[in-house]
């Protein structure tokens, strides 16, 4: 059920949220929201346990960051070491981060490592499960005003609520068959299509066909995203 009671205010986003049907619609909503408040990019993070080894690229469930930026970050840094990541697990207050903030030791300044000047973080959670997320807005501005901060935080909470209920919580498209799950497992181990074909005794064409189906069911666009989401959703270990 996408619609909410009339006393749930959505203000400027009301019409867009009522019409949103899929991840593409929400990508446009969050992207437009970021630009409207002077940010260049947005990202939605799923949080795990504080002490889990994690990579930025595998925690992003939706974003418009430059292609490959999160993956390159993961090659050089540990997301779990950043002060920003640690703070997400100790506070639910919306916060503003600047690249020049004091107190960030070497290896802890996420903004410097990503190449942005300003980050606004809005902690959110899924009402049905309690799973914790954060909506991020990144850019090159110097600061954001009090009223704009409050307005953007409210808009982000509203948009995430719809996004979770319509897109993230919909597991119907994840009904992988046992054979698809098996192929997904071998893909996660770095096996090529030809190698998987030999392991499971099918043709390479069949493996590629199964892979295309898995991509569609998991609503992702490449193997890296496919494996990351499968691990995040505990489809594979």
N, C-alpha and C positions, 0 to 999 in steps of 0.2 A: 504494500500500500504506500504509494508515493505521497499522496496528499496528507496534509496535517490539518488540525483544527484551525478554525478561523482566527483564534486568539494566538496562534503561533505566528509572529510577525516575520516577514521576509523582506519587507521594504523594497529596495530597488531590484532585488534578485527574484522577487516572487514569480513573475511570469516565466523567466528562464528556468527556474528550478522546477516549476510545475510541468514544463515541457520536456525536461531532460529525460532521456531514455537509456543512454549508454555512456561508456567511458569517453567517447569522442565529444559528446555534449558537455560532460564535466570538464574535460581538458580545455574546451573553449571558455567555459565559465571561469575557471581558476586563472587561466592565462589572461583573460580580459580584466579580471579583478586585480591581478598583479600590476598590469600596465596602468590601470585607472588610478592606482595609488603611488605611481612613480617607481615601481620595481620592474626589473627586467624578466624575472623568472619566478616560477613557483615549484614546490615539490611537496608531496605528501609522504611522510615517513611512517612506517609501522615499527613500533618499539617492541623489543624483546626484553629479556632479563638484562639487568645492568651489566652483569659479568659475562654475558655471552660474547664470544668472538663474533664480530659482525662487520660487514662491509656496507658502505654507503649505497652502492649500486643495488644490493639485494634487499635493502630496506625501503627503497623508493617504490611505492605502488602506483604513482602517477606523477609525472613531472614534465617540464619543458626545458630542462637544462640543455646546454649545447651537447650535441652528440658526442659520446665518449668521455665526457668530463668526469662523470662519477667513476667510470672504470679506470681512468688514468689516476684519479685521486687514490683509489684503492691499491694501485700498484706501488704508491709512494708512502701512504700513510695508513694508520689504523683509526678508523672512525671512532671506535670505542675509547681511544685515548684523548679525544678532543674534549675540552671543557664544556662545550655546548652539549655533546652527547650525555655527559655525566649529569649536567644540570637538568636535562629532560627527565631524569629519573628521580630528581629530588624536589621538583616544583611543578605545579600545574598553572603557574602564572604566565600569561603572554609576555614575551620579553623581546627587547631590541638589542642586537649585537652589532658592534662596529669593529672594523679590522684593527683599529688602533687601541682597543680596550686594554687597559693594564691588567696584569694578573694572569695572562695567558703565556705560559712557558713555551719553549720550543716544542713543536709537535702537538700543541694543544689548540692552536688558533685556526679553527676551521675556515674562517673567512679568508685569511691570508693564503691558506693552502688551496682554496678553490678559486681565488682571484676576484673576490667581490668585496665591496666596501661596507655593505649594510645587510643585515638579516633580521627579519621579524619572524618570530616563532609563536604559533598559536597551538598549545596542547589541546587535544580533543580525544574523545573516546567513543567507542561503539556502545550505544545504550543497551543493546541486546546481550552483548557478551562481556562488556567491560574492557575489551582490547584497547590498548592505548596507541594513539597516533599523534602526529604533529603536522600542522600545515605550515610550510615555510615559504617566505617571500624573500628573494635575494635581488640585490641591485647595486648600483654604484653611487647612490645618493648619500648625503651626509647624515640625514636624520629624518624622522617622521614626527609630525606634530601629535599632540595629545588626542585631539578629536579624531584625526585620521587614524591613529592607532586603535582607538576604541571602535570606530566604524569598521575598519578592516577586520578586526578580531571578530566582531559580530557576524559580518558577512562570511568569514571563513568557517565559523562554527555552523552556520545555517547550511552552507554549501556542502560541508563535509557530512552533515547529518543525512542529506539527500543522497550524496555520493555513496555512503556506506550502505544505506538501505536498498538503493537501486542497483548498485554495481558490485561493491565488495562483498556483501552478504549473500549474493546470488550464487549458490554453489551448483545450480542445475547444470551449468555448462561444463562442470568438472567431472562428470561421470565417465571416467576413463575405464576402458575394458581391461581385463587382466593382461592381455597381450600389449596394449598401449602402455600400461604401467611398467611392464617388463622392459619395453624398448626405451621408455623414459629413464628407467634406472640405468641402463647401459649408456645412454647419452650423457647422463650425469657423471659417469665414470670416464668420459672422454673418448668413447668408442665412435668410430666413423660408421656411416651407413653400411659400407661393405663388411666391416668387422661384425656389426650387429647381425647382419644377414646370415653370416656363418654361425654365429653363436645360437641364434634362435631358429635356424633352419628354414628361412624364408628367402625370397628374392630381395635384392637391394631395392627394386621398385616398390615392393610391399613395405619395406622399412620406411622409405621416403613418404609413401602414402599415409602410413600410420603417424609419422612425424608431423605431416601437414594437419592431420586431424587433431593431434594433441595441441598444436599451436592454436588452432581455432577454439578448442574446448577451454583452454586456459586463458584465452583472450590476450595473447602475447604475439610478438612479431619476429622473434628470433630464438635460437637455442639457449643463449645465455639467460634471457628473460624467462624462458620456459623452465629451466632448471631452478633458477632462483625462486620463482613462484611456487614450484612443486615442493621445494624444501620448506618455504615459508608456510605453505598450507598443509604441511606434513603429509603430502602424498607419497613422498619418498624421504629417506633419512639422509 
